Amino acid sequence: MAGDCVFLCENGGVVYRGEKVIAKTPMPRALAEKIAWDLWDGSDGKGEVMLSGENTAYLMSRGRGMEERIRFIGNRYRLIQSPAEVPEEIVKVSVYLSEGVGPFVERFVPKWSCANAAVAGPFWIDTTLSNKGTGIAAVCRALGIRPAQVMAFGDNYNDVAMLDLVGMPYIMQSAAAPLRVRYPRQTARPEDALRAFLAGLDG
């Protein structure tokens, strides 16, 4: 089904239709490099940094597990020593914290609010000038549909812009309590919500 899908990648920083990029929101190079060094230097030796390009992830590794996770996911990646080595536009800068994001949320998220810093799971904090909402908006323009016609599923704070935009937002039951309060539609699995929606259409 890949040929029929639109792929919203890097928190909306890159949107693909087929094999063509239909939208991209790069970060200013100086800002991306400044954030990368701050995440690296300010994480008490516990953080590893990933800079995302259009097709490749560039990893500043300390050997704390980030490379293994990226390899398991199947992303194309390259190890680097400095953000200056990234040979293309940067769309997202993330820090991987193998012991959890907890001690670093207040350190990084308010500081980089200008780059939409957000917790993206128990081990990741992301920064990007796009968000999943801007990505969904690009998808809607490409397909000629309204956001109100879209169903979306999220499980963390970096999904808020997307969920606030669409007509049928769902939060996963495993999400943080404040998100479950914010979004009344909840599901354990997207497949369950889709089956119920399609069954309603049949009725």
Beta strands, then each sheet from edge to edge (+ up, - down):
strand 1: 6-9
strand 2: 14-17
strand 3: 20-24
strand 4: 47-52
strand 5: 57-60
strand 6: 77-79
strand 7: 92-97
strand 8: 118-119
strand 9: 124-127
strand 10: 151-154
strand 11: 168-172
strand 12: 186-187
sheet 1: 1+ 2- 3+
sheet 2: 6+ 5+ 4- 7+ 9- 8+
sheet 3: 10+ 11+ 12+
end
